[in-house]
Amino acid sequence: MKYQEAIEKRRTFGIISHPDAGKTTLTEKLLLFGGAIQTAGAVKNNKIKKTATSDFMEIEKQRGISVATSVMAFGYKNKQINILDTPGHKDFAEDTFRTLTAVDSVILVIDCANGVEEQTEKLMEVCRMRKTPVIIFVNKMDRDGKESFDLLDELEQSLKIKVRPLTWPIGMGDFFQGVYNIYDKSLNLFSANKTKIEEDVHAIDDIQNKELDEMIGEDPAEELREELEMIEGVYDEFNRDEYLAGDIAPVFFGSAVNNFGVKELLDTFCEVSPSPRGRTTDLRSIEPQEDKFSGFVFKIHANLDPKHRDRIAFLRVVSGRFERNKFYQHIRLEKKMKFPNPTSFMAQDKSVIDYAYPGDVIGLYDTGNFKIGDTLTEGEKMMFKGIPSFSPEIFQELENLDPMKSKQLDKGIRQLIDEGVAQLFIQQPGNRKIVGTVGQLQFEVINYRLTHEYGAKCQFVAKNYFKACWITTDNVQQLESFMKAKYNLLARDKDDNLVFLAETPFLLQMAEQDYPDLTFHKTSEFMLDK
Ligand code: G4P
């Protein structure tokens, strides 16, 4: 296959939503369309199978959340589609943020009854920051929900993005009759519980056509005509460039569980969504078409089999062609590495691949060489940007309960930190380990894994910090006096950067006022500029 063609046909995206909006269900239906799975229920079954084989995943089962991020690839209409799944649970938000650095666009699933929920807003903020193109799927139209126009207003206001409906629902709940495809000028009639790919689609070029009345009834037909007229009056024409710039989000309506409205979504997605995009490094911008391979690690996953300690590093190919068994430069470690068993993820199956192209995500077996954010190249010394650590929100001190096992504890916590499960700050004197996370659940995951995978014994003690701020300055004197005054609130992160553990917003503000030459960073992004 020609290189350029291989890039053009790839579509790498993430599905994001507030938990329970229908992300898993939609993913499954997309895989069904792509022929990657044959029966509905397979994705969930897979979830359950995984939990049964892994102690770690037992937590996931108990909590009913998807802790892991997985990748699923399938072909559809001459496109090679890579879906990056993201955990919906808010405690794993940072995992999702990192996954969003590896996608080129996003499908956002909204529950038509709940509208925009807290987690949706946060995820959208990250998309806006990165100018990621977004398509919105309003799900569960077979249930009573908010009025569609109200919902569109809510989307615009809460998500701070312009919207443009491309399909329009006819009724909802018990009266849901289907969707009219504004883009294609066709009517798709709803029938519940469709597990196979079958559509009841009728071309309706002219909305005034009386055929419409016969199909959906006179009153609903009249209402649809009025609503479509209103849409044309209120919303700008769909413009692909605006969508690609992240300025406007096309909206689709449907019911994922009934496999309804999903085909319209997928067909339009294939038509309008971006092919792999470039990324910036500390040196220059990298375009996918460049000859030389480059890529970055955005996720590290512990082996699901507890007998094997190895891990899988998820690498997104940014440029060039990745080849099995070829030596690449690991920039941070300054060493050459080759990979005999890189894997791709075709739905549930993993298989060894010989090549991968921009947009692809591959799994690299890792025995501890990788950290989140690591860059591989053919030799050029550069690091991809945009995978920052955010300041954690919850802090706890990790205490060792078994002095005989301190080595295991040390090793275990460092490996978990490399995986991005949490952040670690070391406080002196006494080498005290302060662990910071965005959610309470991670502490349970860490404790569980340290005990079961590393044989350590530990406990967490709550600490009342508000934020961890990385400090930079050119004023050495001011820094010294700050360090003297705040010595009990200082720590070092995993890369030995100085961090201020502020106890309250007020005390942080005071520090900023009293030491004007010091900059207190709430994300570690600045380090890439150093
Ligand atoms: P998530 O990954 O975003 O957390 O959501 P998930 O797909 O697991 O869906 C959450 C619940 O919503 C599931 O029900 C699912 O069946 C249901 N659902 C998804 N799409 C639709 C839809 O279009 N209409 C309706 N009415 N329900 C929908 P559950 O009871 O939690 O699980 P299950 O027993 O049905 O699998």
Residues whose N, C-alpha, C, O or C-beta is under 5 A from the ligand:
A	BS01	G4P	S17 H18 P19 D20 A21 G22 K23 T24 T25 L26 G88 N139 K140 M141 D142 R143 G254 S255 A256 V257 N258
